[in-house]
Amino acid sequence: MNKKIFTIGSATMDVFVECESANIVSVNTKDKCSSYMSYPYGAKVEMSNFSTKVGGGGVNTAINFANLGYDTTAIFKIGDDIYSQGIMEYFKGHGVHTDCIIQDNSLSTGFSIILTSFQGDRTVLANRGANA
């Protein structure tokens, strides 16, 4: 029996950035301690590594179900830009049906920059774009 799966969720282009010169700054108050990743203000900071990956709950779920052999259709909204092209290209060869993906040229595709510290922690700068 061939089960049909429909996934609904977000689609995002994620850029992972590693920078060895990031500072971890701790701020203590009477009640708590908070840590922040920081860079010198106004500086141009060298990245030690970066990579680009397609992500988002709708995308990840669709790919995983398709990899398990299910007849999978992805439902989400993206822009009509270079990032949406990367997302659509990602689905090629994974067997996910894309006919229910909505492309809106008045919106940007969701985009995130994930800053990774030398300790492995992450800070995410997110633009929800069409996911909103």
Backbone as JSON Lines, residues from 0, in Angstrom:
{"i":0,"aa":"M","n":[0.84,-1.18,0.0],"ca":[0.0,0.0,0.0],"c":[0.88,1.24,0.0]}
{"i":1,"aa":"N","n":[0.57,2.16,-0.89],"ca":[1.36,3.37,-1.05],"c":[0.66,4.54,-0.36]}
{"i":2,"aa":"K","n":[1.22,4.98,0.74],"ca":[0.65,6.09,1.51],"c":[1.06,7.42,0.88]}
{"i":3,"aa":"K","n":[0.13,8.37,0.88],"ca":[0.41,9.71,0.4],"c":[0.66,10.62,1.6]}
{"i":4,"aa":"I","n":[1.71,11.4,1.52],"ca":[2.09,12.33,2.59],"c":[2.06,13.74,2.02]}
{"i":5,"aa":"F","n":[1.43,14.66,2.76],"ca":[1.46,16.08,2.44],"c":[2.12,16.79,3.61]}
{"i":6,"aa":"T","n":[3.18,17.55,3.33],"ca":[3.82,18.3,4.39],"c":[3.52,19.78,4.2]}
{"i":7,"aa":"I","n":[3.23,20.46,5.3],"ca":[2.95,21.89,5.29],"c":[3.92,22.54,6.27]}
{"i":8,"aa":"G","n":[4.63,23.56,5.82],"ca":[5.56,24.21,6.72],"c":[6.39,25.25,6.02]}
{"i":9,"aa":"S","n":[7.55,25.51,6.58],"ca":[8.4,26.57,6.06],"c":[9.47,26.03,5.13]}
{"i":10,"aa":"A","n":[9.97,26.93,4.28],"ca":[11.09,26.63,3.39],"c":[12.05,27.81,3.49]}
{"i":11,"aa":"T","n":[13.29,27.5,3.8],"ca":[14.26,28.55,4.09],"c":[15.62,28.21,3.47]}
{"i":12,"aa":"M","n":[16.31,29.22,3.0],"ca":[17.69,29.06,2.6],"c":[18.53,29.46,3.81]}
{"i":13,"aa":"D","n":[19.33,28.53,4.3],"ca":[20.15,28.75,5.49],"c":[21.62,28.89,5.12]}
{"i":14,"aa":"V","n":[22.26,29.91,5.66],"ca":[23.7,30.1,5.48],"c":[24.34,29.95,6.85]}
{"i":15,"aa":"F","n":[25.22,28.96,6.97],"ca":[25.93,28.69,8.22],"c":[27.29,29.37,8.16]}
{"i":16,"aa":"V","n":[27.57,30.21,9.15],"ca":[28.8,30.98,9.18],"c":[29.57,30.65,10.45]}
{"i":17,"aa":"E","n":[30.85,30.3,10.28],"ca":[31.73,30.09,11.42],"c":[32.8,31.18,11.4]}
{"i":18,"aa":"C","n":[33.07,31.71,12.58],"ca":[34.06,32.77,12.69],"c":[34.82,32.57,13.99]}
{"i":19,"aa":"E","n":[36.1,32.27,13.87],"ca":[36.91,31.99,15.06],"c":[37.16,33.22,15.91]}
{"i":20,"aa":"S","n":[36.95,34.42,15.36],"ca":[37.22,35.63,16.13],"c":[35.99,36.15,16.88]}
{"i":21,"aa":"A","n":[34.92,35.38,16.89],"ca":[33.73,35.78,17.66],"c":[34.09,35.77,19.14]}
{"i":22,"aa":"N","n":[33.58,36.75,19.84],"ca":[33.78,36.83,21.29],"c":[32.52,36.32,21.99]}
{"i":23,"aa":"I","n":[32.69,35.62,23.08],"ca":[31.57,35.23,23.93],"c":[31.65,36.13,25.17]}
{"i":24,"aa":"V","n":[30.64,36.96,25.33],"ca":[30.62,37.93,26.42],"c":[29.53,37.52,27.4]}
{"i":25,"aa":"S","n":[29.88,37.41,28.67],"ca":[28.91,37.08,29.71],"c":[28.55,38.32,30.5]}
{"i":26,"aa":"V","n":[27.25,38.5,30.72],"ca":[26.76,39.63,31.51],"c":[26.01,39.06,32.7]}
{"i":27,"aa":"N","n":[26.46,39.42,33.89],"ca":[25.86,38.91,35.12],"c":[25.02,40.0,35.79]}
{"i":28,"aa":"T","n":[23.83,39.62,36.21],"ca":[23.01,40.46,37.06],"c":[22.76,39.68,38.35]}
{"i":29,"aa":"K","n":[22.03,40.29,39.24],"ca":[21.74,39.62,40.51],"c":[21.02,38.3,40.29]}
{"i":30,"aa":"D","n":[20.11,38.26,39.29],"ca":[19.24,37.1,39.11],"c":[19.66,36.13,38.01]}
{"i":31,"aa":"K","n":[20.53,36.57,37.1],"ca":[20.87,35.66,35.99],"c":[22.19,36.04,35.34]}
{"i":32,"aa":"C","n":[22.66,35.1,34.52],"ca":[23.86,35.31,33.71],"c":[23.46,35.06,32.26]}
{"i":33,"aa":"S","n":[23.74,36.01,31.38],"ca":[23.43,35.87,29.96],"c":[24.72,35.94,29.15]}
{"i":34,"aa":"S","n":[24.8,35.16,28.09],"ca":[25.98,35.17,27.22],"c":[25.58,35.66,25.84]}
{"i":35,"aa":"Y","n":[26.5,36.38,25.22],"ca":[26.26,36.97,23.91],"c":[27.46,36.72,23.01]}
{"i":36,"aa":"M","n":[27.17,36.49,21.72],"ca":[28.23,36.39,20.74],"c":[28.46,37.82,20.23]}
{"i":37,"aa":"S","n":[29.72,38.25,20.15],"ca":[29.97,39.63,19.71],"c":[31.15,39.68,18.75]}
{"i":38,"aa":"Y","n":[31.12,40.76,17.96],"ca":[32.18,41.06,17.01],"c":[32.54,42.53,17.19]}
{"i":39,"aa":"P","n":[33.75,42.93,16.84],"ca":[34.1,44.34,16.95],"c":[33.17,45.21,16.1]}
{"i":40,"aa":"Y","n":[32.65,46.24,16.7],"ca":[31.71,47.14,16.03],"c":[32.36,47.81,14.82]}
{"i":41,"aa":"G","n":[31.71,47.74,13.67],"ca":[32.19,48.41,12.46],"c":[33.33,47.71,11.75]}
{"i":42,"aa":"A","n":[33.73,46.54,12.21],"ca":[34.88,45.84,11.63],"c":[34.44,44.91,10.5]}
{"i":43,"aa":"K","n":[35.37,44.6,9.63],"ca":[35.18,43.54,8.63],"c":[35.82,42.3,9.24]}
{"i":44,"aa":"V","n":[35.02,41.26,9.47],"ca":[35.46,40.08,10.2],"c":[35.58,38.91,9.22]}
{"i":45,"aa":"E","n":[36.73,38.24,9.23],"ca":[36.95,37.08,8.37],"c":[36.16,35.87,8.86]}
{"i":46,"aa":"M","n":[35.51,35.18,7.94],"ca":[34.85,33.92,8.26],"c":[35.87,32.8,8.14]}
{"i":47,"aa":"S","n":[35.78,31.82,9.03],"ca":[36.67,30.66,8.91],"c":[36.03,29.57,8.05]}
{"i":48,"aa":"N","n":[34.7,29.6,7.94],"ca":[33.99,28.61,7.13],"c":[32.56,29.08,6.93]}
{"i":49,"aa":"F","n":[31.95,28.69,5.81],"ca":[30.53,28.91,5.62],"c":[29.98,27.86,4.67]}
{"i":50,"aa":"S","n":[28.69,27.6,4.8],"ca":[28.02,26.67,3.9],"c":[26.56,27.1,3.75]}
{"i":51,"aa":"T","n":[25.97,26.69,2.66],"ca":[24.57,27.02,2.38],"c":[23.78,25.72,2.3]}
{"i":52,"aa":"K","n":[22.64,25.7,2.98],"ca":[21.79,24.51,2.98],"c":[20.32,24.94,2.9]}
{"i":53,"aa":"V","n":[19.53,24.1,2.26],"ca":[18.08,24.31,2.24],"c":[17.52,23.75,3.54]}
{"i":54,"aa":"G","n":[16.64,24.5,4.16],"ca":[16.06,24.06,5.42],"c":[14.63,24.5,5.58]}
{"i":55,"aa":"G","n":[14.15,24.41,6.8],"ca":[12.76,24.73,7.12],"c":[11.99,23.45,7.38]}
{"i":56,"aa":"G","n":[11.05,23.52,8.28],"ca":[10.29,22.33,8.68],"c":[9.59,21.63,7.53]}
{"i":57,"aa":"G","n":[8.97,22.39,6.63],"ca":[8.26,21.79,5.51],"c":[9.19,21.05,4.56]}
{"i":58,"aa":"V","n":[10.33,21.65,4.29],"ca":[11.32,21.04,3.4],"c":[11.91,19.78,4.04]}
{"i":59,"aa":"N","n":[12.39,19.92,5.28],"ca":[13.04,18.79,5.94],"c":[12.1,17.59,6.07]}
{"i":60,"aa":"T","n":[10.86,17.85,6.43],"ca":[9.89,16.77,6.59],"c":[9.59,16.1,5.26]}
{"i":61,"aa":"A","n":[9.4,16.9,4.21],"ca":[9.11,16.34,2.88],"c":[10.25,15.45,2.4]}
{"i":62,"aa":"I","n":[11.47,15.92,2.53],"ca":[12.63,15.14,2.08],"c":[12.74,13.84,2.87]}
{"i":63,"aa":"N","n":[12.54,13.91,4.18],"ca":[12.65,12.7,5.0],"c":[11.6,11.66,4.63]}
{"i":64,"aa":"F","n":[10.34,12.09,4.44],"ca":[9.3,11.13,4.04],"c":[9.58,10.55,2.65]}
{"i":65,"aa":"A","n":[10.04,11.39,1.73],"ca":[10.36,10.9,0.38],"c":[11.5,9.89,0.44]}
{"i":66,"aa":"N","n":[12.49,10.15,1.29],"ca":[13.62,9.23,1.44],"c":[13.18,7.88,2.01]}
{"i":67,"aa":"L","n":[12.07,7.88,2.75],"ca":[11.52,6.63,3.29],"c":[10.63,5.91,2.28]}
{"i":68,"aa":"G","n":[10.47,6.5,1.09],"ca":[9.71,5.85,0.03],"c":[8.25,6.27,-0.07]}
{"i":69,"aa":"Y","n":[7.82,7.25,0.71],"ca":[6.43,7.7,0.65],"c":[6.22,8.65,-0.53]}
{"i":70,"aa":"D","n":[5.01,8.6,-1.1],"ca":[4.6,9.52,-2.16],"c":[4.33,10.87,-1.47]}
{"i":71,"aa":"T","n":[5.26,11.81,-1.61],"ca":[5.26,13.03,-0.79],"c":[5.05,14.28,-1.63]}
{"i":72,"aa":"T","n":[4.18,15.15,-1.13],"ca":[3.92,16.45,-1.72],"c":[4.23,17.53,-0.68]}
{"i":73,"aa":"A","n":[5.01,18.53,-1.09],"ca":[5.35,19.65,-0.2],"c":[4.4,20.81,-0.45]}
{"i":74,"aa":"I","n":[3.92,21.41,0.64],"ca":[3.06,22.59,0.55],"c":[3.7,23.69,1.38]}
{"i":75,"aa":"F","n":[4.16,24.73,0.72],"ca":[4.68,25.9,1.41],"c":[4.75,27.05,0.42]}
{"i":76,"aa":"K","n":[5.09,28.23,0.93],"ca":[5.14,29.43,0.12],"c":[6.57,29.97,0.1]}
{"i":77,"aa":"I","n":[7.04,30.31,-1.1],"ca":[8.36,30.89,-1.26],"c":[8.24,32.1,-2.17]}
{"i":78,"aa":"G","n":[9.31,32.88,-2.24],"ca":[9.35,33.99,-3.18],"c":[9.69,33.49,-4.56]}
{"i":79,"aa":"D","n":[9.92,34.42,-5.45],"ca":[10.39,34.09,-6.8],"c":[11.73,34.78,-6.97]}
{"i":80,"aa":"D","n":[12.76,34.19,-6.36],"ca":[14.08,34.8,-6.31],"c":[15.16,33.72,-6.39]}
{"i":81,"aa":"I","n":[16.4,34.12,-6.25],"ca":[17.51,33.16,-6.37],"c":[17.42,32.07,-5.29]}
{"i":82,"aa":"Y","n":[16.91,32.41,-4.11],"ca":[16.81,31.43,-3.02],"c":[15.73,30.4,-3.32]}
{"i":83,"aa":"S","n":[14.63,30.83,-3.92],"ca":[13.57,29.89,-4.29],"c":[14.07,28.92,-5.36]}
{"i":84,"aa":"Q","n":[14.91,29.41,-6.26],"ca":[15.49,28.54,-7.29],"c":[16.33,27.44,-6.64]}
{"i":85,"aa":"G","n":[17.09,27.79,-5.61],"ca":[17.89,26.8,-4.9],"c":[17.03,25.77,-4.2]}
{"i":86,"aa":"I","n":[15.91,26.21,-3.63],"ca":[15.0,25.29,-2.95],"c":[14.36,24.33,-3.95]}
{"i":87,"aa":"M","n":[13.89,24.85,-5.07],"ca":[13.26,23.99,-6.08],"c":[14.28,23.01,-6.67]}
{"i":88,"aa":"E","n":[15.5,23.45,-6.87],"ca":[16.56,22.58,-7.38],"c":[16.85,21.45,-6.4]}
{"i":89,"aa":"Y","n":[16.78,21.76,-5.11],"ca":[17.05,20.78,-4.06],"c":[16.07,19.6,-4.14]}
{"i":90,"aa":"F","n":[14.82,19.88,-4.52],"ca":[13.82,18.82,-4.59],"c":[14.01,17.88,-5.78]}
{"i":91,"aa":"K","n":[14.72,18.34,-6.81],"ca":[14.95,17.49,-7.98],"c":[15.73,16.25,-7.54]}
{"i":92,"aa":"G","n":[15.29,15.11,-7.93],"ca":[15.98,13.87,-7.6],"c":[15.58,13.28,-6.26]}
{"i":93,"aa":"H","n":[14.78,14.0,-5.46],"ca":[14.32,13.47,-4.18],"c":[12.91,12.89,-4.26]}
{"i":94,"aa":"G","n":[12.25,13.06,-5.41],"ca":[10.92,12.47,-5.58],"c":[9.8,13.19,-4.84]}
{"i":95,"aa":"V","n":[9.99,14.44,-4.49],"ca":[8.95,15.22,-3.82],"c":[8.16,15.99,-4.87]}
{"i":96,"aa":"H","n":[6.84,15.88,-4.82],"ca":[5.98,16.64,-5.75],"c":[5.98,18.11,-5.33]}
{"i":97,"aa":"T","n":[6.18,19.0,-6.3],"ca":[6.29,20.44,-6.01],"c":[5.13,21.25,-6.58]}
{"i":98,"aa":"D","n":[4.1,20.58,-7.09],"ca":[3.0,21.31,-7.73],"c":[2.14,22.1,-6.75]}
{"i":99,"aa":"C","n":[2.28,21.89,-5.45],"ca":[1.52,22.65,-4.46],"c":[2.35,23.74,-3.79]}
{"i":100,"aa":"I","n":[3.54,23.98,-4.29],"ca":[4.37,25.06,-3.76],"c":[3.92,26.37,-4.39]}
{"i":101,"aa":"I","n":[3.67,27.36,-3.56],"ca":[3.22,28.67,-4.03],"c":[4.42,29.59,-4.13]}
{"i":102,"aa":"Q","n":[4.62,30.18,-5.3],"ca":[5.67,31.18,-5.48],"c":[5.03,32.54,-5.64]}
{"i":103,"aa":"D","n":[5.45,33.49,-4.81],"ca":[4.89,34.85,-4.8],"c":[6.03,35.82,-5.09]}
{"i":104,"aa":"N","n":[5.97,36.49,-6.25],"ca":[7.08,37.38,-6.63],"c":[7.08,38.69,-5.85]}
{"i":105,"aa":"S","n":[6.08,38.92,-4.99],"ca":[6.08,40.13,-4.18],"c":[6.73,39.89,-2.81]}
{"i":106,"aa":"L","n":[7.12,38.65,-2.52],"ca":[7.74,38.31,-1.24],"c":[9.12,37.7,-1.46]}
{"i":107,"aa":"S","n":[9.95,37.76,-0.44],"ca":[11.24,37.09,-0.5],"c":[11.11,35.69,0.1]}
{"i":108,"aa":"T","n":[11.94,34.8,-0.35],"ca":[12.0,33.46,0.23],"c":[12.62,33.58,1.62]}
{"i":109,"aa":"G","n":[12.16,32.74,2.55],"ca":[12.74,32.74,3.89],"c":[14.24,32.53,3.84]}
{"i":110,"aa":"F","n":[14.96,33.23,4.71],"ca":[16.42,33.23,4.68],"c":[16.94,33.35,6.09]}
{"i":111,"aa":"S","n":[17.94,32.56,6.43],"ca":[18.53,32.63,7.76],"c":[20.05,32.62,7.66]}
{"i":112,"aa":"I","n":[20.68,33.36,8.55],"ca":[22.12,33.31,8.73],"c":[22.35,32.73,10.11]}
{"i":113,"aa":"I","n":[23.03,31.6,10.17],"ca":[23.29,30.92,11.43],"c":[24.76,31.16,11.78]}
{"i":114,"aa":"L","n":[24.98,31.95,12.84],"ca":[26.33,32.26,13.31],"c":[26.73,31.2,14.32]}
{"i":115,"aa":"T","n":[27.81,30.49,14.06],"ca":[28.27,29.42,14.94],"c":[29.52,29.88,15.67]}
{"i":116,"aa":"S","n":[29.5,29.76,17.0],"ca":[30.66,30.18,17.79],"c":[31.7,29.07,17.82]}
{"i":117,"aa":"F","n":[32.89,29.41,18.31],"ca":[33.96,28.41,18.46],"c":[33.57,27.35,19.48]}
{"i":118,"aa":"Q","n":[32.55,27.65,20.32],"ca":[32.05,26.67,21.29],"c":[30.96,25.77,20.7]}
{"i":119,"aa":"G","n":[30.52,26.08,19.47],"ca":[29.51,25.27,18.81],"c":[28.08,25.77,18.99]}
{"i":120,"aa":"D","n":[27.89,26.81,19.81],"ca":[26.56,27.38,19.99],"c":[26.19,28.2,18.76]}
{"i":121,"aa":"R","n":[24.89,28.4,18.57],"ca":[24.42,29.1,17.37],"c":[23.52,30.27,17.74]}
{"i":122,"aa":"T","n":[23.65,31.32,16.94],"ca":[22.74,32.45,16.97],"c":[22.18,32.56,15.56]}
{"i":123,"aa":"V","n":[20.85,32.68,15.45],"ca":[20.2,32.68,14.14],"c":[19.61,34.06,13.85]}
{"i":124,"aa":"L","n":[20.0,34.62,12.69],"ca":[19.38,35.83,12.18],"c":[18.39,35.38,11.11]}
{"i":125,"aa":"A","n":[17.11,35.59,11.36],"ca":[16.08,35.02,10.47],"c":[15.23,36.09,9.82]}
{"i":126,"aa":"N","n":[14.97,35.89,8.54],"ca":[13.98,36.68,7.8],"c":[12.93,35.68,7.34]}
{"i":127,"aa":"R","n":[11.75,35.72,7.9],"ca":[10.71,34.74,7.6],"c":[10.23,34.83,6.15]}
{"i":128,"aa":"G","n":[10.27,36.02,5.56],"ca":[9.86,36.18,4.17],"c":[8.48,35.59,3.91]}
{"i":129,"aa":"A","n":[8.36,34.78,2.86],"ca":[7.08,34.18,2.47],"c":[6.57,33.2,3.51]}
{"i":130,"aa":"N","n":[7.42,32.73,4.41],"ca":[6.98,31.81,5.47],"c":[6.0,32.47,6.43]}
{"i":131,"aa":"A","n":[6.08,33.8,6.55],"ca":[5.19,34.5,7.48],"c":[3.76,34.39,7.02]}
